[in-house]
Amino acid sequence: MASVVIPKGAIPDEIGCSFSDLHATRGVLDSMNETSKSRQYWGPLEQSVCSGHGIDIGCGPDPLNDRVRRFDMEDGDANKITQYVKDQFDFVFSSHCLEHMHNPKDALHEWWQLVKPGGHLFFIVPDEDLYEQGVFPSRFNADHKATFTLSKSRSWSPVSYNVLDLANSLPNGRLVSLVLQDHGYDRRLMKYGPLPRHVVFRAYRSLVWRTRIEWEALDKWMSKYFSCDQSRANGALSQIQCIVQKLS
């Protein structure tokens, strides 16, 4: 895992990288438990931040824990969450939800209003190089409305956000941690940029979709020649984790 902790106000020239991911069809078949997957690698910092009264935005079927308040599509629009949630919390957590917001910066500022003074906003988003691999709209999730990087002077993506800039834009905030997480990620499988839609690839996706069977041997062979979403196929992480504290 690569990690960096940057003080508020820091403006590095570049803290990015270019990496990989594994297989579109599985994204349709499986609902990955991204929070549970991430929690395997949490240490004392993450555990301490996620204590007390909290809310999990966009939790789906995988909430942070049994005590957290859940907020998902059936509860309202997370882009305008303050219209639905009037409380403040010791922590506001969200994993792989911000990329689905119409304006991630505006949504993040909405979420920030839910954080008590002294509390934390803790969010996780896919890394644009590891996950999207140089292509937008995303090959692996058509609902992604934005891509994210730690901090770049330029990005290949027309809808890219620097997470460092987002964190520093939060009023009265202190950046606690900014981490690129790539546990289990195999950069040798990366296919960066647009790739031809070969008839073999289309036939394979159709087969998996019709049969609902995942063919492990074919998976390994296909990953040598076609882009794939590693976070779906082998549980790898391809994401950015950010924790910001609201100062009293």
N, C-alpha and C positions, 0 to 999 in steps of 0.2 A: 504494500500500500504506500502511495506517495502522499505526504501531508505537508501542510504549511499553515502556520498561524501568523496572521498579519495584523499589526496594530491599526486601529481606525485612522484613516487619513493617508495610509500608505498607498502609493500609486506605482506598483512595479511595472516595468516595461512589458513583461510577459510572464505569466505563470501557467502557461497552457501546455498541451501536448497533443499528440495525434495517435489514436489507438483503435480498438475493435469491439464487436458484438455478434450474436448467432441466429435465428431462423423465424421467419415471419409467421408461418402458419401456427406455430405453437403459441404465439401471442393471442391468436383467436381461440385456440382450444383450451388453454390453461389460464386461470386467474392466479398470477404469481403473488405470493405473500411477501411483498417487497419489505415491509416493516420487519417481519419476523426474520427475513434473510439478513437484513442489515444488523439487527440486534445481536446476532451471533458474534459480531466483531466489536461491540461496544465495550468501553472501558469505564472507569470511575467517573469521568467527565459526563458522558452521556447519561449514565445512570443517575447521577446527582441532579442533572438538569431536568430530567423527566420525573421529578418527585413533586408531591403536592397536588393541587387542583389543576387539571389540565384538559385541553381539548385536542382532538385528533381530527384535522380537516382532510376530507377525502380518504377516510380510512377504509372504505369498502368492507369486505369480510375479514379484514386483518387489522383490527384496532391495536393500538400500542399496548393496552392492558385492559383488564375488566373494569377498572375504576375511572378511566378517562371518559370525558364526554365525547360522544361520536357526532361527527357532522359530515353528511354525505349528500348526494344529489336529492334524495327524498326530503332532506331537511331544509333545502333552500339553495340559493346561488352563492357559491363560495367567492365569486368575484365581488359580491356586495354583502359580505357576511355580517357586517354590523347591522344590517336591516333585520337579521334573524336572531342574532346572539347579542344580548345586552350585558352579559357578565364579563369580568376580567379574570385572568387565569395566571397561575404561577408559571405555566409554560403553555405555549401553543406549538403543536407538532404537526408536521405535514410531510408525507413521503410520496413523491411522484404524483403530485397534484398540480403544482404551480405551472407546469408545462401545458396544462389543459386550460389555463385561464386566458381570457381574451387580451388582457394587458397585465403581464406578470408584476410589473412594478406597482401598478395601482392596487392589484389584489394583495400584494405583500404589505402595502401600507394599510389596507383594510385589516389584515390579520394582526398587524402590529398594534392596532388600537385595542385588541383583546388582551394584550400582555400587561400584567400589573407592573408598576415600578419595582425594579429588582428582579423581575421575572425574565424568561427567555423565549425567544422565537427560534425554533429548531426546524429547519426544512431541508429536504433532500430532493435533488433534481438530477435527471440524466445528464452526463457530460456529452457535449455535442460531437466530440471527436470519437469517443469510445462507443457511443450509442448510435448516433445518426450516420457516422462515418462519411461525412462530406456530402450528404444528400438531404435536401428538404424540398417538399414535404417528406416526412419520415417514412422510410420503407417499412418500419416495424410497428408504428402506431400512427394511423392516419389522423387521429384526433389531436396530436401534438401541435400546438399553436406557436411554440417558441422553442429555441434551443439555448443551451447554457454552457458557459466556460468559466473557469476560475477567473482569469483576467487576460485579455488579449488586446493588442492595439488594433488588430484587424481580424475579421472572421470570414470564413467562406459562406456562412449562413446569413440570409437576408433578415432573419428574425432572431439574431443572437443577443443574449444579455450576459454581461460580466457579473458573476455572482458577487464579486468584491464590490462593484459599484452599487449593486442592489443593497448589500448590507450597509454600506457607508451612507446610503440615502435615507436610512431610517433615523428619524429625529431622536436625539438623546439616546443613541444606541452605542454599544461597545462590542466590537467584533471579538468573540471569544475563540472561535475555531472555524477554519475554512480548510476542508480536506477533500482531496481527490481520492476516491475509493475504487480500487481495481482488483480486489481479492478474486483469485481464480480466473482472471482475465488473460487470455492467450492472444497476444498481439500478432502472432503468426497467422491467425485466422482472419485478420482484418482485410477487407476489400474496400479501400477508400475511394469514394467518388462513384458516379453512376456506372452501372454495369448493364450489359445487354441482357434482355429478358429471354434467355435461351429456352427453346421448346422443352428441353429436359427438365429445367427448373419448374416451368409452368405445370408440366405433367406431374412432377413430384408433389407440388403443393396441392394439386387437385386430388391426388391419391390420398394424401394424408387427411384432407378435408372430408372426403367422402367416407373413408373407412374409420376415421377417428383413431387410427393406429399410428404411433410414432415409430419409425423404423430406424433403430439405433445405427445399424451398419450403414444404411443409406445416408443418415445424418452426417456421419463422419466423412463419407465420400463427398457429399454435396458441399460441406463446409470448405473443402479444398479449392472449390471452383466458384462458389457463389457467396455473396454476403450473407451473414447470419447474425442473429441476436443471441449473443452468449448469455445474457441475463435470463433468457427463457430456457435455453437448451441445457446449460450446465450450472445454473445458479450463480454465475459470476456477478460481481458488482461492476457497474460502469456508470458511476454517479459522483455527484458533488454533495458533500454534507456541510451545512453552514449553521452556526449557532451564534445568535446575537443577544446580548443582554440589554434590557431597558434600564437605564440608570435612574436612580431615585431623584 
